[in-house]
């Protein structure tokens, strides 16, 4: 074939547009309320999700042999972005508070988190309880869900000045563009803090000058 028969424009309707994510996330204050309000069985899962950025499926599949408390690293041999059943796979670096949390957790099964009897959790076991927690702390459960925990990990690290490439590695994205487009969010307060950095001369240039109206300019 001399020419590609497929349309070359995204407006043809053949291709999906490259849309960015909503990038919703919880503030630090909201996270504190969520943790305080959560039932005892759910609280460790929320904290691990927040401190690591693990996906929901990765959290439910987390097993004790995958956690190296001495090194402070979680090894994920098989994830959404990597299939490596023969090696130790991707690394998730843990902070001291998370290491201490794992040391305090009971080991009732090979799974880190399991239901009574050792059965693994499924999404529907967590979905409604987490929604109830959000409602209890005044967050709209129709706009937010558990998936915002992963976005919160990236967004709050970003707000604290963590480089984007570090965020990419923590979330284990194959492309930093995914991190930027879908996982780094900014609320109005943070956006205003950043835009204030554009002030000229601490406001002295604008001062108290009175500017002419458009009518005055037109008749000048």
PyMOL commands that set and color helices and strands:
alter all, ss='L'
color gray80, all
select helices_A, chain A and resi 10-12+28-37+40-52+56-60+64-66+96-104+123-136+148-159+164-171+176-182+188-198+201-203+214-219
alter helices_A, ss='H'
color red, helices_A
select strands_A, chain A and resi 67-68+73-76+90-93
alter strands_A, ss='S'
color yellow, strands_A
deselect
rebuild
show_as cartoon
